[in-house]
C-alpha cells in the first residue's frame, strides 16, 4: 500500500509539473557584437514588470546563445551586460507555451561610459532588491542615483514609478511613468501604468490615450480593457466603453465588474433583455459585491 501511495503521489507531482509547463513560456536568442560575432558570457537579467518575485539570471554560451525556460506569461525587462560593451535593454512579452526570441546587438563602449552605465545598473538592481523587500523609499533613492548616471534608460523610470506608486506618491509616479513612455513609447507596461495614474487624477482624456496605446500593444490583458472602459464612461463615450467591457468578458468570462458595466450601459441603450442578462451574471459571480444591492434594485425595476 505504501508503494502504491508513493507511485500515486509521484504521478500527481509529475502531472502537476507537466500542467505548469503548459502555461509557461521561454525567452531565447543570440547576442552579437557590431561585426555579428557571437558574444560569450554576456550577463542577462530578466525581471517581471508585474511582480518582483519573478527574476532570472543567465548568460550566453560560446555561440552567444541563451535560453530561459519556465517563465510565466507576462511582460519582462531584459538587460544584457558585458565588459567593454554598452548594456542593452528590452521589454518583451512572454506568451503561454511559446518562445520569445531576441536578436541582440551590443556596441563597444569607452571605458568611462561603460563604468558609468555599469554603476547605474548596479544601483538599479540594488533598488530592485529593496523594492522586493518593500523598502520603497530606499528603492526610490537607489533608482534616482541610477538615473543620475544614465538618464536614458526607460526601465529606471518605470521602476521608480512603481516604487512611488507603492508609496501612494501618485504625482511623482505619474512623472516617472511619463518619462518612461517618452523614452520607450512602445512599452506596454509604461503606457498601462501611466494610464492608471492619469485616470486616478481624473485626467480622463489623457488616460484614454495611454490605455488605448496599451491595448494596441497587448490585446490580452482584461484589466487594461476594463480600466479603458471606465475612462471611456467618464468621458461619456459609452458605445466605445461597451466594446471594451465586452472584450473583458471575452478574455475573462468570470470578470464580474465588467458584466455590471455592460448591464448599466444596456439600460441606457434601452436594451432591457441584455441588461437583465448581464446584471444577473454579475450577481451570480459576485453576490456580495458592494454594487450588488444596486444591481438587484435595477433588476427589480427592469422586470416589472
C-alpha positions in Angstrom: 0.0 0.0 0.0 2.8 2.4 0.8 4.5 1.7 -2.5 1.2 2.4 -4.4 0.8 5.6 -2.4 4.3 6.7 -3.4 3.7 5.9 -7.0 0.3 7.8 -7.0 2.0 10.8 -5.3 4.8 10.7 -7.9 2.2 10.6 -10.7 0.4 13.6 -9.2 3.6 15.6 -8.9 4.6 14.7 -12.5 1.1 15.7 -13.7 1.3 19.0 -11.8 4.7 19.8 -13.3 3.5 18.9 -16.7 0.4 21.2 -16.3 2.6 24.1 -15.1 4.9 23.7 -18.1 1.9 24.0 -20.4 1.3 27.5 -19.1 4.9 28.7 -19.2 6.9 30.2 -22.0 10.6 30.9 -22.6 13.0 33.7 -23.7 15.8 32.7 -26.1 18.1 34.3 -28.6 21.6 35.3 -29.6 23.9 38.2 -28.7 26.5 39.5 -31.1 28.8 42.5 -31.5 28.6 45.1 -34.2 30.5 42.8 -36.5 28.0 40.0 -35.9 30.4 37.9 -33.9 28.8 35.9 -31.1 29.4 37.2 -27.6 30.1 34.7 -24.8 29.4 35.2 -21.1 27.0 38.1 -21.5 25.2 38.6 -18.2 21.4 38.6 -18.7 18.9 39.7 -16.1 15.2 39.0 -16.7 12.8 40.9 -14.4 9.0 40.8 -14.4 7.3 44.2 -14.8 4.4 43.0 -12.6 5.9 41.1 -9.7 9.3 41.4 -8.0 9.3 37.7 -7.3 10.0 36.8 -10.9 13.6 37.3 -11.7 16.1 35.2 -13.7 19.9 35.5 -14.1 21.6 33.7 -17.1 24.5 34.1 -19.5 25.3 33.4 -23.1 27.3 30.3 -24.3 30.2 30.2 -26.7 27.9 30.7 -29.6 26.3 33.8 -28.0 23.1 31.9 -27.4 20.9 31.9 -24.4 17.6 30.3 -23.2 15.5 30.7 -20.1 12.6 28.3 -19.7 9.8 28.2 -17.1 8.7 31.8 -17.4 5.1 32.7 -16.5 3.3 34.7 -19.2 3.6 38.4 -18.9 5.9 41.4 -19.6 9.6 41.4 -18.7 12.5 43.8 -18.7 15.6 42.1 -20.1 19.1 43.6 -19.6 22.3 42.5 -21.4 25.7 43.4 -19.9 29.3 42.6 -20.8 32.6 44.3 -20.0 33.6 46.6 -22.9 30.1 47.0 -24.3 27.1 49.3 -23.8 24.3 47.5 -21.9 21.2 46.7 -24.0 17.7 46.9 -22.6 14.4 45.3 -23.9 10.8 44.9 -22.8 9.4 41.6 -24.1 6.1 39.7 -23.8 6.2 36.1 -22.9 3.1 34.1 -24.1 1.8 30.7 -22.9 3.9 27.8 -24.2 5.7 30.0 -26.7 9.3 31.1 -27.3 10.0 34.9 -27.3 13.1 35.4 -29.4 15.6 38.2 -29.2 18.4 39.1 -31.6 20.6 41.4 -29.6 23.5 43.5 -30.9 25.8 45.1 -28.4 28.0 48.1 -29.2 31.5 48.7 -27.9 31.8 51.3 -25.2 34.6 53.6 -24.0 35.8 52.8 -20.5 34.4 55.9 -18.8 30.9 55.4 -20.4 31.0 51.7 -19.7 31.8 52.2 -16.0 29.0 54.8 -15.6 26.5 52.6 -17.2 27.6 49.6 -15.2 27.4 51.6 -12.0 23.9 52.7 -12.9 22.8 49.1 -13.5 24.2 48.1 -10.1 22.2 50.9 -8.5 19.1 49.8 -10.4 19.4 46.2 -9.3 20.0 47.4 -5.7 16.8 49.4 -6.0 15.0 46.3 -7.3 16.1 44.3 -4.3 15.0 47.0 -2.0 11.6 47.2 -3.7 11.3 43.4 -3.4 11.9 43.8 0.4 9.2 46.5 0.4 11.7 49.2 1.3 10.2 51.6 -1.2 11.8 54.9 0.0 15.3 53.3 -0.2 14.4 51.8 -3.6 13.4 55.3 -4.8 16.8 56.7 -3.7 18.7 53.9 -5.5 16.7 54.4 -8.7 17.3 58.1 -8.6 21.0 57.6 -8.2 20.9 55.2 -11.2 19.1 57.9 -13.3 21.8 60.4 -12.5 24.4 58.1 -14.1 22.1 57.1 -17.0 19.1 59.3 -17.7 18.2 57.5 -21.0 17.1 54.1 -19.6 13.3 53.9 -19.6 13.4 50.9 -17.2 14.9 53.0 -14.4 12.0 55.5 -14.6 9.4 52.7 -14.9 10.6 51.0 -11.7 10.9 54.4 -10.0 7.3 54.9 -10.9 6.3 51.6 -9.4 8.1 52.5 -6.1 6.3 55.8 -5.9 3.0 54.1 -6.7 3.6 51.8 -3.7 4.2 54.9 -1.6 1.0 56.4 -2.9 3.0 59.3 -4.3 0.8 59.4 -7.4 2.0 62.7 -8.9 5.7 61.5 -8.7 4.7 58.1 -10.1 2.9 59.8 -13.0 6.0 61.9 -13.7 8.2 58.8 -13.7 5.9 56.8 -16.0 5.6 59.8 -18.3 9.4 59.8 -18.7 9.4 56.0 -19.2 6.9 56.4 -22.1 8.8 59.3 -23.6 12.0 57.1 -23.7 10.2 54.0 -24.9 6.8 54.8 -26.5 6.3 51.1 -27.3 6.5 49.9 -23.7 3.1 48.3 -22.9 3.8 48.3 -19.1 4.7 52.0 -19.0 1.7 53.1 -21.1 -0.6 51.0 -18.9 0.8 52.4 -15.6 0.7 56.0 -16.9 -3.0 55.5 -18.0 -3.8 54.3 -14.5 -2.1 57.3 -12.8 -3.9 59.7 -15.1 -7.2 58.0 -14.5 -6.7 58.3 -10.7 -6.0 62.0 -11.3 -9.3 62.3 -13.3 -7.3 63.3 -16.4 -9.5 61.1 -18.4 -8.7 62.3 -21.9 -5.0 61.8 -21.4 -5.6 58.5 -19.6 -7.6 57.3 -22.7 -4.6 58.0 -24.9 -2.3 55.8 -23.0 -4.7 53.0 -22.2 -5.6 52.8 -26.0 -1.9 52.5 -26.7 -1.5 49.8 -24.1 -4.3 47.7 -25.6 -2.9 48.3 -29.0 0.4 46.8 -27.8 -1.2 44.0 -25.8 -4.7 42.7 -26.6 -4.8 40.0 -24.0 -4.9 42.0 -20.7 -8.5 42.1 -19.4 -7.7 44.6 -16.6 -6.4 47.1 -19.1 -9.5 46.9 -21.2 -11.7 47.2 -18.1 -9.9 50.4 -17.0 -10.1 51.8 -20.5 -13.8 51.1 -20.3 -14.1 53.1 -17.1 -12.2 56.0 -18.6 -14.5 56.0 -21.6 -17.6 56.0 -19.4 -16.1 59.0 -17.6 -15.8 60.8 -20.9 -19.3 59.9 -21.9 -18.2 57.6 -24.7 -20.5 54.7 -23.8 -20.5 52.9 -27.1 -16.8 52.5 -27.1 -16.8 51.6 -23.4 -19.2 48.8 -24.2 -16.8 47.4 -26.7 -14.0 47.5 -24.1 -16.1 45.7 -21.5 -17.3 43.1 -24.0 -13.6 42.4 -24.7 -13.0 41.9 -21.0 -15.7 39.2 -20.8 -14.2 37.6 -23.9 -10.8 37.4 -22.2 -12.1 36.5 -18.7 -15.6 35.1 -18.5 -15.8 35.4 -14.7 -14.9 39.2 -14.6 -18.0 40.2 -12.6 -17.5 44.0 -12.7 -17.5 44.0 -16.5 -21.0 42.5 -16.6 -22.2 45.2 -14.2 -20.9 47.9 -16.5 -22.3 46.2 -19.6 -25.7 45.9 -17.9 -25.8 49.6 -17.0 -24.8 50.6 -20.5 -27.5 48.4 -21.9 -30.1 50.1 -19.7 -29.0 53.5 -21.2 -29.5 51.9 -24.7 -32.9 50.6 -23.7 -31.7 47.1 -24.4 -33.5 45.6 -21.5 -33.0 41.9 -22.3 -29.2 42.3 -22.4 -29.2 44.5 -19.3 -31.0 41.8 -17.4 -28.7 39.0 -18.6 -25.6 40.9 -17.7 -26.8 42.2 -14.3 -27.9 38.6 -13.4 -24.5 37.3 -14.4 -22.8 40.0 -12.3 -24.8 38.9 -9.2 -24.2 35.2 -10.0 -20.4 35.8 -10.0 -20.3 38.3 -7.1 -23.4 38.3 -4.9 -21.6 40.1 -2.1 -20.1 42.9 -4.2 -20.6 46.4 -2.9 -22.7 47.1 -6.1 -24.8 44.0 -5.6 -27.7 45.9 -3.9 -27.8 48.5 -6.7 -27.8 45.7 -9.3 -30.8 44.0 -7.5 -32.7 47.3 -7.5 -32.1 47.8 -11.2 -33.2 44.2 -11.9 -36.4 44.6 -9.8 -37.3 47.7 -11.8 -36.4 46.1 -15.2 -38.5 43.0 -14.6 -41.7 44.9 -13.6 
